[in-house]
């Protein structure tokens, strides 16, 4: 460990001190019009209420059937994307674990080279960065976090050889977490569809299956 005057703390020797925006951009979502929302449709709209600490909860989402022509490609979320809330309870982070989701305004997408994604996700989720977020958030009625201001914050970045080792382990764990959450979501959907059928007698459970 060596003392860094800029951060006023010790950091690992050989690590760089750079503004977050040297490696990472936080892109805001699209301002969808609520009068286009439906109770069911092709795409779910992800808002700040869906971004919980470490989990994306998509129950209760509004829907639309078509992506607006003015919307950027990145608002069509991909499995493994990382999101951050920019309004209200600012700084909450989560990982996208399902398809057909669209990013609404006041939710940010962590946008960077894949080499740095897992590192920055966990860096922004650290206690020190939670304090930074609290200090940056402002607003009389509701706290608001500027992604531009957040990304001006200095951070320490490991060399690529260390990142390679870190990603090799962390990405394996992350893939397992995403797969488990996708399987849980599927089983929950099947349960919710099957339970009413069991309750009204449309489906019966056969308890007398013979052994092979």
N, C-alpha and C positions, 0 to 999 in steps of 0.2 A: 504494500500500500504506500502511496505517495501523497503528499499534501498538494491540493489544487487551490490556488489563490482565487480563481474565478468562482468556484463553488463553495469555497471556504470550508472544505472538508477533505478527508482522505478518499482517494479512489484507487482502483487497481492500477499498477504500473503498466504503461503501454496503452491504456484506454484513452480515447479521444473525448474532448469536451466540445460539443457542438450544440447549436440550437436544434430543437426537435425538427424544425422545418428543413434542416439540412438532409434529412432522410425520409421524413414522413409528412404527408399532407392529410388534413381532415376535410373531406368533402361533404357538404350539406345536401340533404335530400331535396326532393321536388315539392313545390307548393301545390299539391293536389286541391281541387275544388270539392268541398264537401257535398255539393249538390250533385256530383257525379257518383257518389258512393252508393253501393248496393248491399243488401244483407247477405247475398251470396254472389259469387262470381269467380272469374279465373284467377285474379291476383288479390292477395291480401296487402293492405296498406299498413306498413310498420310505422308507428308513432312513438313518442316518448314513453307512453304508458306501457308499451310492450317491452321496453328495455329495462329489465330488472338487473340486480347485481349478479353478474355471471350467467344470466339466463335470459333467453328471448322467449317471452310468453305471448303466443299469437292468438290465444282465445279472445274472442270479443273484437277481433279486427273487422274493419269495414273492407269492402271489396270493390274492385272495378274490373271491367272486362277487357279494356284496351289501354295500352300505354300511350300517354300523350306524345304527340310528334315532337314537341319541344324538349322533352325529357332527355337527359344524358344517359348513355348506355349503363353507367355504373349504378344507376338507381335500381336496376334489375339485379337483386342481390343473389350471390352465389353461395353455395355451401362452403363454410369456413370463413366467410367475411366477418370482420370485427366492427362492432358499432359502439358509439358513445352518445349518451344523452346530453343535449345542449341547453335544455330548458327545464326549470323545476328542480328536481333532484339531479343536479348536473354531475357529470363524470361517471355515471354508471356505465359499465361495459358488459358486452355479451358477444357471443359467437352465433352466427347464423347456422341453423341445423336443418332447415327445410327449404323447399323450392317454391317458386312462384310468389315471391315476396318483393314488394316495391318500397323504396325508401322515401319516407315523407320528410318535409322540412323540420328543422330543429332536432333531427337525429343525424349524427355524423358517421361517415364511413372512414375507417383507417385505411389510407391509400399509400402503399409503399412497395418497394421490392420485397418479394417473398422472403428474402434472407432476413429482413428486419421485422417482419410482421409479428411473430410470436414474442420477440423481445420487447417491442414497443407496447404490445397489448399488456404484458405483465408489468412493464415500467409504469405505464399510465395507471395501472391498478394498484400501485404501491401506496403505502400510507403517506409517504412524502409528497407524491403527486396529488393525492386526494386533498392535502392541505393547500397545495398550489391552486387546484381547481376551485376550492372554496373561496380563496382570496380573489381569484379572477372573476368569479361569477358575480353578477350585479343585476339590479332591477328592483324597482320599488315594490311592485305587486308580486313578481315572480323572478327568481334568479335566472340569469341567462349567461351562457358561456360562449365567448367568441373563440371559434376554432383557430382563427389567425393569431390571436393573442396567446392562446395555449401553446401553439407550435413555435412561438418565439422563445419559450422557456429553454434554458440550457439543460442538457442531459449528458451523461457519460455513456459512450458507445464502445463496446468491446471490439477487438480486432476480428477480422473475418474467420481466422482459424478457430477462435473460441466460439464465435457464432455458429460455425459449422457443427461443432461438437454439441453445442446447446440445442440447435435445431434438430439434430439427429435424434436426440432423446425426447425433447419437448413435442415435436411434431408427431412422433409415434403415440405419445400419450393423448395428444389433442385429437388425432384421428379416431382413437378408441372411444373417447368421450363423445365425439360427434356421432359415431356409429351407434353407440348405446342410446343416445337421446333420440335418434331417428327410429330405432326399434321400439323404444318406449312410446313414442308418439304414435306409431302404427298400431301397437297393441292397445293403446288407449282409445284410438279411433274405432278399432274393431269391437272393443268392449262396449263403447257407447252406442254403437249400431246394433249390437247383439242383445243388450240388456232389455230394451223395450220389447223385443220379439219374445224373449223368455218370459217377461212379465205378463204378456197377454196371451201366452200359449201358442204363438205361431211357430215357435221352435221348442223342441223338447230335448232334454239331456238324457242320453241313453246310459243308464247306470248298470246295465246288464250285459255289457260287452263280454264276449267269451274270449278266453286266452287262446292264442294261436298254439 
